[in-house]
Amino acid sequence: MFTLRDTVSSLTPARQDDLGKALYERFREEPDTLIVPVLDAEDRPIGIVERNAFFLRMAAEYGRALYANRPISSLMDREPLVVDADAELAEFTTDSLSYRASDLLRGFIVTENERYLGVGTVLGLLQASNETNRRGVAQIARLAHYDPLTDLPNRVLFQKSLSEALARRSRKGDQLAVHFIDLDRFKTVNDTLGHPLGDALLREAAERLRNCVRDGDTVARLGGDEFAVVQTGLSDMGGATRLAGRVVEAMAAPFELQGHQVVIGASVGVAAAPSDGEDADELLKKADMALYRAKADGRGAFHFFERAMDEQLQARRALELDLRRALADGEFELYYQPLYHLDDERVTGCEALLRWRHPERGMVSPADFIPLAEEIGLIMPLGEWVLRHACAEAANWPAHVRLAVNLSPAQFRDRGLVRTVVSALAASGLPAQRLELEITESVLLQDSVANMSMLHDLKALGVRISMDDFGTGYSSLSYLRSFPFDKIKIDQTFVRDILDDSDAMAIIKAVLDLGASMGIVTTAEGVETLEQMNALRGQGCAEIQGYFISRPAPAAEIAKLLGVERLAVAEEGAAYATRFSAAPRSSTISGVVAHEHMKRTAPSRKR
């Protein structure tokens, strides 16, 4: 809200004892001065002298002689209009316009706490209001088209500029490139160093982009850490390649921000006209596809759009639509892969693995649908479905057989995870100590304090916690110090080379010794041969998992191998509807020794 304070003119006042001749000279020397306020000794207004009225009195020769030596107090208007500085400009201007047109030059005095602050006229108010409105309109127009943080064109102006550039390109017959730019690791900087430094980084990144382009090219901030460039007047795509390379190189250089050295990098996707299309939205979409490929290839690089990307995107969209309805349609089922204890020579656990039996695609690989489920937010309901149904299945197994369930990092963003685990155990009757939750190091890398607290809450229930893929991350050892894991699973990449690579064997031995010293069970994953199993047994490995023992098998077959009949799992509402396929007749146990021990040790009593 604008007030008179915003428009006041701090004109030097006169004192009541000043003489008329002094005022006469002042009006002659200051042709723009229309009024002069008169103040007392305490700076309170007591009158006002208006230029026109004063000169009418002084017009005649006798007037100057009569008034020249009289004090201003005898010449002034003793009832001036006095207004408080906080009066609203628009309201006061409207009231003033109710006067006659001749009153537009009428002066008034502005005060603050009854002391003089400045003067104004109705005409001046109108001019100020018009100027304020003009600046306001201009500011609104700029905000509608420019990003206030970086002062770059925003998405609206960028699309307008791109459409105009495409029209010019069509007339001239040259080429045009759209560069879609995403800053790598910006979110990490923003989260760890704070939003003010993140804003400073965006401003500096914007300046580097300006320095990469030519005059006539458009650089814009589309939102967040996404930028775009329209590059015009190209005879071939060589220029686009050079610009994309300059952007990647410029963003790879360290940023010096408020005493911090920050390294982020950028990925760039490029689409060209006319080869990739002539429509602004289409080019942006294709540049975005190319950017996605650049980030998938490792970031800090650029990639041009290729037609196959569009085909892949359409296939992904179709898969996403199928995935969204698969849970409600009961297309998911659980397979289990046994964990075999080498000393006890029996199966001591089974890991639950999600499978998707699509009515037309057949069995869809988890490598295809699990990352997609995480990306579109379906991993939470899917994870809950797995946990509830796996617990219900495992409750029918022998008491010594534990259930292992994988938890994704996305599930830890659901602060109701502990309640879900409690509910699944209560509904199934499975004892908490028979449930083993497997996490990867990435769970602890994301909001580690909150996630570590949640892990402690889960462990307090009596649930066992296992670190999966041990050795593939950066901080696995430090996490073993900060949380009492019950088990570590050695990643299969080490087991695969155990017979041929002495370094792999040394790493496995070190992990086994570490686990033994800390009282942590160690499981070796990916065991595929008898020789690998014997080598691990010789190093003191307690538990193994892999194709040599068994491939993942349907729930019914695992139940049969464990010597129990699989009971039907009660439905828990339409949202978790499921359909289990008939179990195959042939055994999935590929290790002869393991198969014989399973038959010998499996109890015959039905649960």
Secondary structure, 3 states (H helix, E strand, C coil): CCEHHHCCECCCCEECCCEHHHHHHHHHHCCCCCEEEEECCCCCEEEEEEHHHHHHHCCCHHHHHHHCCCEHHHCCECCCCEEECCCEHHHHHHHHCCCCHHHHHCEEEEEECCEEEEEEEHHHHHHHHHHHHHHHHHHHHHHHHECCCCCCECHHHHHHHHHHHHHHHHHHCCEEEEEEEEECCHHHHHHHHCHHHHHHHHHHHHHHHHHHCCCCCEEEEEECCEEEEEEEEECCCHHHHHHHHHHHHHHHCCEEECCEEECCCEEEEEEEECCCCCCHHHHHHHHHHHHHHHHHCCCCCEEECCHHHHHHHHHHHHHHHHHHHHCCCCCEEEEEEEEEECCCCEEEEEEEEEEEEECCCEEECHHHHHHHHHHCCCHHHHHHHHHHHHHHHHCCCCCCCEEEEECCHHHHHCCCHHHHHHHHHHHHCCCHHHEEEEECHHHHHCCHHHHHHHHHHHHHCCCEEEEEEECCCCCHHHHHHHCCCCEEEECHHHHHCCCCCHHHHHHHHHHHHHHHHHCCEEEECCCCCHHHHHHHHHCCCCEECCCCCCCCEEHHHHHHHCCCCCCCCCCCCHHHCCCCCCCCCCCCCCCHHHHHHHHHHCCCCCC
